[in-house]
Amino acid sequence: MKTEVREAGVVALAVALGGVLLGVLWWWLAPHVPLVGDVVDGNWVVYLKDTEGEQAVGVDGTFTLLGLGFGVVSALVVFLLRRRGGVPLVVGLALGGLLGSLLAWRLGVWLGPAEDVVAHAREVGKGVTFSAPLKLGAKGALLAWPLAALVLHLGLTALFGPRDPEPEFEHGAYPSQPAA
């Protein structure tokens, strides 16, 4: 059991570190939400440049799709390396996926444009378009990686995992049927 828990810890750490790559990819691939600043009654206000734009949804969708992809890859790698599986290994895979998603989210926000949009609007000037900070509006997207990893690992284990030995019966006969 100690070996399985140790392996699960290694899997959780390795999968969680994949969150760095997910965060960088999200920052790089996510659409930019255009904002514009203006001065109204002496105060700076920030507006969406395109109120009909779908870029904000695209930011969440990009994170979700990347998370699903990372879940598939991590489940496949873990299954190929540890085909025997076990409960601690699956818990490590799920925990690592969740920690990796959290790390990716915070890293993407940190790498993205400034979070103080009013200060950024003052900096670039009145009427100049600039990008909004990366924001994950659908927090459920954080679960895409661990859920995809769990579902795929379960499927792979069910299809290709080791089987329990078939029970042997005495004299090669089937067990007797109960009397009706």
Secondary structure, 3 states (H helix, E strand, C coil): CHHHHHHHHHHHHHHHHHHHHHHHHHHHHCCCCEEEEEEECCEEEEEECCCCCCHHHHHHHHHHHHHHHHHHHHHHHHHHHCCCCCHHHHHHHHHHHHHHHHHHHHHHHHHCCCCCHHHHHHHHCCCCEEECCCCCCCHHHHHHHHHHHHHHHHHHHHHHCCCCCCCCCHHHCCCCCCCC
